[in-house]
Amino acid sequence: MIQQRIKKLRKILVEKNLDGFLVSNFHNVLYLTGFKTLTENEREAWTLVTKNNIYLFTDARYMSFPRKRESREMDPPIKSEDDNVKYKLITPEKGLIKHLQEIVEEERINQLGFEGDDLKVNELQKIKDHLTNIKTVSLEKFIIKIREIKDEEEINNLGTACKIADECLEDVTKLIRPGISEKEIAFKIEFWLKEKGYDMSFYPIVAVDKNSAIPHYDTRAGNNEKVKKNSIILIDYGAKFKDYHSDTTRMIFTGKPSGEMINTYQTLLNAQTQSIERLKIDSNPVSVDQFCRRLMTTNLSYPHSTGHGVGLQIHEFPKISFTSTDVLLPNQVVTIEPGVYFENKWGMRIEDTVLIKEKGEIEVLTKFSKKSLIISNC
Amino acid sequence: MIQQRIKKLRKILVEKNLDGFLVSNFHNVLYLTGFKTLTENEREAWTLVTKNNIYLFTDARYMSFPRKRESREMDPPIKSEDDNVKYKLITPEKGLIKHLQEIVEEERINQLGFEGDDLKVNELQKIKDHLTNIKTVSLEKFIIKIREIKDEEEINNLGTACKIADECLEDVTKLIRPGISEKEIAFKIEFWLKEKGYDMSFYPIVAVDKNSAIPHYDTRAGNNEKVKKNSIILIDYGAKFKDYHSDTTRMIFTGKPSGEMINTYQTLLNAQTQSIERLKIDSNPVSVDQFCRRLMTTNLSYPHSTGHGVGLQIHEFPKISFTSTDVLLPNQVVTIEPGVYFENKWGMRIEDTVLIKEKGEIEVLTKFSKKSLIISNC
């Protein structure tokens, strides 16, 4: 699979007349090599893809076991015998720059691309200061645009992440009753996943009553509202499997929801399910976004996009929004998540993770029921 | 407290002849305003400090409750009546750039500093393209160097984080016995903290037997070694309290450690405790690093630094290493963490978080015993 990814990348390098591409982004290094460092933000690994080689630069901490990857990881890093992945040791004496100088010389690199939306200003400055003979070319949204089309392995991982999330909510909803707080519900989700060796896609949004009216309510910083006899509960959460994310939002009600709530939910559910269907025939995300908004009644709208791609990160391409310039294509995995928010009253959102298949087919990967939403055991 | 931080920043701006400073880094925005967004990496908030104003730019999701912060947060954001923090709403129509254009005009900003070690290449390009009348100045390690001296509130938070970590390990060590695995121990630490509403400083390193010889063993990706009747267990972990981190490493033994282990441990413990004492009198981190290494016997050394600052991030300044250019000063909080690693055999590290006080005084904030290290209930 990784071979295919490198192939796609190299094809574009040729088109852009680049001799090499330096990858700084944590997720993109993982995508192209299967190699993952402990932290996202500390620049512990870099990748350089040239016409003939793939280099991975990392420090001694990782060098003693770069190829022992475990089931929680993605692919094992490519074996150098197979495909020229060359591990280069970063030390205090010989950092990335010195390695690059050597390779630029050896492989006669004249034009080097880099991730303009990831590389820091001072990192580029250092490269320019020490590699004076080459031209550096800033590319934006480059590998992440390659990543928007998922391969078989990625689709399997995303499917499994969604399945795990379904099972999690199945169990956690059984624990919801009057008296339980937002943070307790969030903790049950986290605990369920971690106990089984998985992780969360992000810290769950659990928003009860008035808090559900805040589109991106921060459960950790919030007032930890408790579920009451008649409550509306928004749960936006996901599971991570082999670094791939799922994203689901479900509404749960305790007691008897009001007529207004039931009507609003029906409108929202209709808009959401029809917009998912729409993905079969519409390749324009702006049009899908507008389609979904039109299905809400005139006084209902939502101050966020209708959906987004999901993969190694929770927010990827394509964006399904008014300003999107993307195209909807087979083997993309996206969310559809319209919402309704009445400030200081309540809000609702329904969200699924959906695979766009070949030939007008889609598969909703998150299968947790959207109908049996009322908890009456209270 | 935040007033003092802004005052320090403004003093340096005057020295550097800057009219304003744009802050992009998540932790630095939090440090200067008390405002925290949901994610670290999605540029959801920016801060601009000018001679007379502090601006916070963020989107609608945060605007409905920017001042409702909870106990898990740091300070409440500064009230605009008090000190001119001005919230500016970022929308698709009016992004950061348009806001900056207005403010640059209003406040007659000619020289604008930015975080060269945080701002992305394409972000700077956009600023340069749209603010053609100003000069942009890249500063590196700017706010993080201000952050190396902790104020009273920060020291209190760090102290509490260390205390929580102590209590956590006190409870978790009771659960360690032959048969328990690395991931199970890590999970117990995580669960203990999360259940009480705290968080981890980082995913714990729990390394059993041979794995303890890998300085930065990745417990999540590792082979999940189980504790045996005679095992050596390295636990490197921390708690987070109000965004402030603690950092501790302890060695635990089951059964009877070998004579070599006991001797090595004594040497290491002696080096570690004497190096902590050394912080009272030595303001040169390079010298402390060398001092600690000299106390190990000639055949024992460690392929990492002796310590680092701790605060809003787990790795801050000052660095206590051979290459450090920092100065050890009162009100810094640092780790001292020498180790010994015998490849394919076992390793040891002892680490504390230490407050450097005024007048040759220090306080070890992590107080979990370094002596009662043998678990015999097995």
Boltz contact constraints between the chains, C-beta under 6 A:
constraints:
  - contact:
      token1: [A, 38]
      token2: [B, 218]
      max_distance: 6.0
  - contact:
      token1: [A, 60]
      token2: [B, 303]
      max_distance: 6.0
  - contact:
      token1: [A, 61]
      token2: [B, 215]
      max_distance: 6.0
  - contact:
      token1: [A, 61]
      token2: [B, 216]
      max_distance: 6.0
  - contact:
      token1: [A, 70]
      token2: [B, 221]
      max_distance: 6.0
  - contact:
      token1: [A, 72]
      token2: [B, 220]
      max_distance: 6.0
  - contact:
      token1: [A, 73]
      token2: [B, 221]
      max_distance: 6.0
  - contact:
      token1: [A, 116]
      token2: [B, 121]
      max_distance: 6.0
  - contact:
      token1: [A, 116]
      token2: [B, 122]
      max_distance: 6.0
  - contact:
      token1: [A, 117]
      token2: [B, 120]
      max_distance: 6.0
  - contact:
      token1: [A, 117]
      token2: [B, 122]
      max_distance: 6.0
  - contact:
      token1: [A, 119]
      token2: [B, 121]
      max_distance: 6.0
  - contact:
      token1: [A, 120]
      token2: [B, 117]
      max_distance: 6.0
  - contact:
      token1: [A, 121]
      token2: [B, 116]
      max_distance: 6.0
  - contact:
      token1: [A, 121]
      token2: [B, 119]
      max_distance: 6.0
  - contact:
      token1: [A, 121]
      token2: [B, 121]
      max_distance: 6.0
  - contact:
      token1: [A, 121]
      token2: [B, 124]
      max_distance: 6.0
  - contact:
      token1: [A, 121]
      token2: [B, 138]
      max_distance: 6.0
  - contact:
      token1: [A, 122]
      token2: [B, 116]
      max_distance: 6.0
  - contact:
      token1: [A, 122]
      token2: [B, 117]
      max_distance: 6.0
  - contact:
      token1: [A, 122]
      token2: [B, 140]
      max_distance: 6.0
  - contact:
      token1: [A, 124]
      token2: [B, 121]
      max_distance: 6.0
  - contact:
      token1: [A, 138]
      token2: [B, 121]
      max_distance: 6.0
  - contact:
      token1: [A, 140]
      token2: [B, 122]
      max_distance: 6.0
  - contact:
      token1: [A, 216]
      token2: [B, 61]
      max_distance: 6.0
  - contact:
      token1: [A, 218]
      token2: [B, 38]
      max_distance: 6.0
  - contact:
      token1: [A, 220]
      token2: [B, 72]
      max_distance: 6.0
  - contact:
      token1: [A, 221]
      token2: [B, 70]
      max_distance: 6.0
  - contact:
      token1: [A, 221]
      token2: [B, 73]
      max_distance: 6.0
  - contact:
      token1: [A, 303]
      token2: [B, 60]
      max_distance: 6.0
